[in-house]
Amino acid sequence: MGEATVTEPAGAGGAKGQRIRVTLSNISVYPRKAPFAFEIAAELGYDGLEIMVLPDTTTKDAKALNRLAADHGQPVTSIHAPSLVLSQGIWGRLPGPKLERSVDLALEVGAEVVVVHPPFRWQRRYSRGFVEHVRALSEATGVVVAVENMYPWRSRKREMVRAYLPGWDPTEHDYDHVTLDLSHAAVARQDSRALARQFGPRLRHIHLADGTASMMDEHLVPGRGTQPARELLSDLVSSGWSGDVCVEISTRRANSAAERYEDVAASLKFARTYLSPGPHADYTPPEGAHHRHLDAW
């Protein structure tokens, strides 16, 4: 499947010498389904998977996920609560129970982290107790529930700053745990390296991608946009950060299976390069198709 070189794990530094894991989100191979994500992750040498809960029934089935993890030697290390328009009917319509079901799934598959978006502005009632709900779930279960940075919604004529409640920027809210998404930072016209410093010890999870300050949430291969992804990854190593760097790119408009494979491989090579301590050669991913999607990951 393509000519991409399989990248072996490198000794990226973390807390007490632990290596920072590089994992793959199943959404990175969408519209291919979860079994394919396990297959490609194993072939390329990823350290595990993040499972975004989607209409794909496998993503909701702990037994199926555990079988795939065992078959491919790829543990499920994190769960992304259902958040896309295409997944809005999963586990009902209420956001609170959806998050609780996501935490239950994490416990069943042994995942340590659940990623969740802040509520949409029309989920006003839930948003009032969101910070407390997230904290209570983490404390009761031991699962890290990490709220993701989002962005204001823009069009050519207006900007909707209050698209999310209590807000799209976690620096302004009292979350215990935070996920940093580089593509979202690009849409928000923020510097992901500066955001990581502001989050400090609250930063528990990374969604590695890239973007160009477009109105669209691009989820480019890291190194194909304008975010300081190289510097951010190097900072994680030098600071002794402990957590997962999860590749979350868009390949939904890939022209071929080979193109999708090469993008997933290039993202892993980028991560391994800049999570390697000490001097190393620079790496720029080859140019590829500019994939854009229409949903907020």
C-alpha positions as CSV (number, residue, x, y, z in Angstrom):
1,M,0.0,0.0,0.0
2,G,2.1,2.9,-1.3
3,E,5.9,3.5,-0.9
4,A,5.9,5.3,2.4
5,T,8.6,4.3,4.8
6,V,7.5,2.7,8.0
7,T,8.8,4.8,10.8
8,E,10.1,3.1,13.9
9,P,9.3,4.5,17.3
10,A,12.0,7.0,18.5
11,G,13.0,7.7,22.1
12,A,11.1,10.9,22.5
13,G,11.5,12.2,26.0
14,G,8.7,12.6,28.5
15,A,8.2,12.7,32.2
16,K,10.7,10.5,34.0
17,G,12.1,9.3,30.7
18,Q,8.7,8.1,29.3
19,R,8.4,8.3,25.6
20,I,5.6,10.5,24.2
21,R,3.3,8.3,22.3
22,V,2.2,9.1,18.8
23,T,-1.3,7.8,18.1
24,L,-3.6,7.9,15.2
25,S,-7.2,9.1,15.2
26,N,-9.6,7.0,13.2
27,I,-11.0,10.2,11.7
28,S,-7.7,10.6,9.9
29,V,-8.7,7.8,7.5
30,Y,-12.4,8.8,7.2
31,P,-14.5,7.7,5.2
32,R,-12.6,4.5,5.7
33,K,-13.7,2.7,8.9
34,A,-12.1,1.9,12.2
35,P,-10.6,-1.5,11.2
36,F,-8.6,0.2,8.5
37,A,-7.3,2.7,11.0
38,F,-6.0,-0.1,13.1
39,E,-4.4,-1.8,10.1
40,I,-2.6,1.3,8.8
41,A,-1.5,2.4,12.3
42,A,0.1,-1.0,12.9
43,E,1.7,-1.1,9.5
44,L,3.3,2.3,9.9
45,G,4.4,1.9,13.5
46,Y,2.0,4.2,15.5
47,D,1.7,3.6,19.2
48,G,-2.0,3.3,19.4
49,L,-5.3,4.8,18.4
50,E,-7.8,7.5,19.4
51,I,-11.3,6.4,18.5
52,M,-13.7,9.2,17.6
53,V,-17.2,7.9,18.1
54,L,-19.0,7.9,14.7
55,P,-21.9,6.2,13.0
56,D,-19.4,3.4,12.2
57,T,-20.7,0.8,14.7
58,T,-17.2,-0.5,15.6
59,T,-16.4,2.8,17.2
60,K,-19.2,2.2,19.8
61,D,-18.5,-1.4,20.4
62,A,-15.9,-2.0,23.2
63,K,-15.6,-5.8,22.4
64,A,-14.9,-5.1,18.7
65,L,-12.4,-2.4,19.6
66,N,-10.6,-4.7,22.1
67,R,-10.4,-7.4,19.4
68,L,-8.9,-5.0,16.9
69,A,-6.4,-3.7,19.5
70,A,-5.3,-7.2,20.3
71,D,-5.1,-8.3,16.6
72,H,-3.0,-5.3,15.5
73,G,-1.0,-4.6,18.7
74,Q,-2.5,-1.1,18.8
75,P,-4.1,-0.1,22.1
76,V,-7.0,2.3,22.2
77,T,-5.4,5.1,24.2
78,S,-8.1,7.8,24.0
79,I,-11.8,8.3,23.0
80,H,-13.2,11.3,21.3
81,A,-16.8,11.9,22.4
82,P,-19.2,12.2,19.5
83,S,-19.2,15.8,18.3
84,L,-19.7,16.0,14.6
85,V,-22.8,16.8,12.7
86,L,-22.7,13.4,11.2
87,S,-22.7,11.8,14.7
88,Q,-25.2,14.1,16.4
89,G,-27.8,11.3,16.9
90,I,-25.4,8.8,18.5
91,W,-26.4,7.8,22.0
92,G,-29.4,10.2,21.9
93,R,-29.4,14.0,21.6
94,L,-28.4,15.1,25.1
95,P,-24.7,16.1,25.4
96,G,-24.3,15.1,29.0
97,P,-25.2,11.4,28.6
98,K,-23.1,11.3,25.4
99,L,-20.0,12.3,27.4
100,E,-20.8,9.8,30.1
101,R,-21.2,7.0,27.6
102,S,-17.8,8.1,26.1
103,V,-16.2,7.8,29.5
104,D,-17.8,4.3,30.0
105,L,-16.4,3.3,26.6
106,A,-12.9,4.5,27.7
107,L,-13.1,2.4,30.8
108,E,-14.1,-0.7,28.8
109,V,-11.2,-0.4,26.4
110,G,-8.6,0.9,28.8
111,A,-8.3,4.4,27.3
112,E,-6.8,7.0,29.6
113,V,-8.3,10.1,28.0
114,V,-11.6,11.3,26.7
115,V,-11.6,14.4,24.4
116,V,-14.7,16.5,24.4
117,H,-15.8,19.8,22.8
118,P,-17.4,22.5,24.8
119,P,-21.2,22.7,24.3
120,F,-22.7,24.5,21.4
121,R,-24.4,27.8,22.1
122,W,-27.8,26.3,21.7
123,Q,-27.0,23.8,24.5
124,R,-27.3,26.6,27.0
125,R,-28.7,24.6,29.9
126,Y,-26.0,22.0,29.7
127,S,-23.3,24.6,29.3
128,R,-24.1,26.1,32.8
129,G,-22.8,23.0,34.5
130,F,-20.3,21.8,31.9
131,V,-17.1,22.6,33.9
132,E,-18.4,20.9,37.0
133,H,-19.7,17.9,35.0
134,V,-16.4,17.3,33.3
135,R,-14.5,17.6,36.6
136,A,-16.9,15.2,38.4
137,L,-16.5,12.6,35.7
138,S,-12.8,12.7,35.8
139,E,-12.7,12.5,39.6
140,A,-15.2,9.7,39.8
141,T,-13.6,7.5,37.1
142,G,-10.0,8.4,36.9
143,V,-10.4,9.0,33.2
144,V,-8.9,12.3,32.1
145,V,-11.7,14.3,30.4
146,A,-9.8,16.9,28.4
147,V,-11.7,19.8,26.9
148,E,-10.6,20.8,23.4
149,N,-9.8,24.3,22.2
150,M,-12.2,25.4,19.5
151,Y,-12.6,28.7,17.5
152,P,-15.1,31.4,16.5
153,W,-17.2,30.5,13.5
154,R,-16.6,32.9,10.6
155,S,-18.0,33.6,7.2
156,R,-17.0,36.3,4.7
157,K,-19.4,38.7,6.3
158,R,-19.5,38.0,10.0
159,E,-17.9,36.2,13.0
160,M,-19.9,34.3,15.6
161,V,-17.7,34.6,18.7
162,R,-20.2,32.8,20.9
163,A,-20.5,29.6,18.9
164,Y,-19.6,27.6,22.0
165,L,-20.5,28.0,25.6
166,P,-19.1,28.8,28.1
167,G,-16.6,29.7,25.3
168,W,-14.3,28.3,22.6
169,D,-11.0,29.2,24.3
170,P,-10.0,27.0,27.3
171,T,-7.5,29.7,28.5
172,E,-10.6,31.6,29.7
173,H,-12.2,28.7,31.7
174,D,-11.4,26.6,34.7
175,Y,-10.9,23.2,33.1
176,D,-8.6,20.7,34.9
177,H,-7.5,19.1,31.7
178,V,-7.2,20.4,28.1
179,T,-6.6,19.1,24.6
180,L,-4.7,21.3,22.2
181,D,-5.7,21.0,18.5
182,L,-3.4,22.8,16.1
183,S,-5.9,23.1,13.3
184,H,-8.4,24.7,15.6
185,A,-5.7,27.1,16.8
186,A,-5.1,28.1,13.2
187,V,-8.8,28.8,12.6
188,A,-8.9,30.9,15.8
189,R,-5.7,32.7,14.6
190,Q,-3.9,31.7,17.7
191,D,-0.3,30.4,18.1
192,S,-0.5,26.8,19.3
193,R,3.0,27.0,20.9
194,A,1.9,30.0,23.0
195,L,-1.4,28.3,23.9
196,A,0.5,25.2,25.2
197,R,2.5,27.5,27.5
198,Q,-0.7,29.2,28.7
199,F,-2.3,25.8,29.4
200,G,0.7,24.8,31.5
201,P,0.1,21.6,33.5
202,R,-3.5,21.4,32.3
203,L,-2.3,20.4,28.8
204,R,-2.9,16.6,28.7
205,H,-3.4,15.7,25.0
206,I,-2.4,17.0,21.6
207,H,-4.3,16.8,18.3
208,L,-1.5,17.1,15.8
209,A,-2.4,18.7,12.5
210,D,-1.9,22.1,10.8
211,G,-3.9,25.0,9.3
212,T,-3.5,28.3,7.5
213,A,-5.8,30.7,9.4
214,S,-8.6,29.9,6.9
215,M,-12.3,30.1,7.9
216,M,-12.3,26.3,7.4
217,D,-11.0,23.8,10.0
218,E,-8.5,22.2,7.6
219,H,-6.6,19.5,9.6
220,L,-3.7,19.5,7.2
221,V,-0.7,17.2,7.5
222,P,1.6,18.9,10.1
223,G,4.2,21.0,8.3
224,R,1.8,22.0,5.5
225,G,0.3,24.9,7.3
226,T,1.5,27.9,9.3
227,Q,1.3,26.7,12.9
228,P,4.6,26.3,14.8
229,A,4.2,22.5,15.0
230,R,7.9,21.7,14.9
231,E,8.6,24.1,17.8
232,L,5.6,22.9,19.8
233,L,6.7,19.3,19.6
234,S,10.3,20.2,20.5
235,D,9.0,22.2,23.5
236,L,7.0,19.1,24.7
237,V,10.2,17.1,24.8
238,S,12.4,19.7,26.5
239,S,9.8,20.3,29.1
240,G,9.3,16.6,30.0
241,W,5.7,16.7,29.0
242,S,3.8,13.4,29.4
243,G,0.8,12.6,27.2
244,D,-0.2,11.5,23.7
245,V,0.3,13.3,20.5
246,C,-2.6,12.2,18.3
247,V,-2.5,12.7,14.6
248,E,-5.8,14.1,13.5
249,I,-5.7,15.0,9.9
250,S,-8.2,15.1,7.1
251,T,-7.9,12.7,4.2
252,R,-11.6,12.5,3.3
253,R,-10.9,13.9,-0.2
254,A,-7.9,11.9,-0.9
255,N,-7.7,11.0,-4.6
256,S,-6.4,7.5,-4.0
257,A,-5.7,5.0,-1.2
258,A,-2.0,5.7,-1.8
259,E,-2.4,9.4,-1.2
260,R,-4.3,8.7,2.1
261,Y,-1.5,6.3,3.2
262,E,1.2,8.8,2.4
263,D,-0.4,11.6,4.3
264,V,-0.8,9.3,7.4
265,A,2.8,8.2,7.0
266,A,4.1,11.7,6.6
267,S,2.3,12.9,9.7
268,L,3.9,10.1,11.8
269,K,7.4,10.9,10.4
270,F,6.9,14.6,11.3
271,A,5.9,13.7,14.8
272,R,8.7,11.2,15.3
273,T,11.3,13.7,14.0
274,Y,10.4,16.6,16.3
275,L,9.7,14.4,19.3
276,S,13.2,13.0,19.1
277,P,15.5,14.6,21.7
278,G,18.8,16.1,20.6
279,P,19.9,17.2,17.1
280,H,18.1,15.8,14.1
281,A,17.6,16.5,10.5
282,D,14.7,18.8,9.6
283,Y,11.7,17.3,7.9
284,T,9.1,18.9,5.6
285,P,6.3,16.7,4.3
286,P,5.9,16.4,0.6
287,E,3.2,18.6,-0.9
288,G,-0.2,16.9,-1.1
289,A,-3.8,17.5,-1.9
290,H,-5.4,20.3,0.2
291,H,-8.1,18.4,2.1
292,R,-10.9,20.5,3.7
293,H,-13.8,19.2,5.7
294,L,-17.0,20.9,6.7
295,D,-17.3,19.8,10.3
296,A,-15.6,20.7,13.6
297,W,-13.4,17.9,15.0
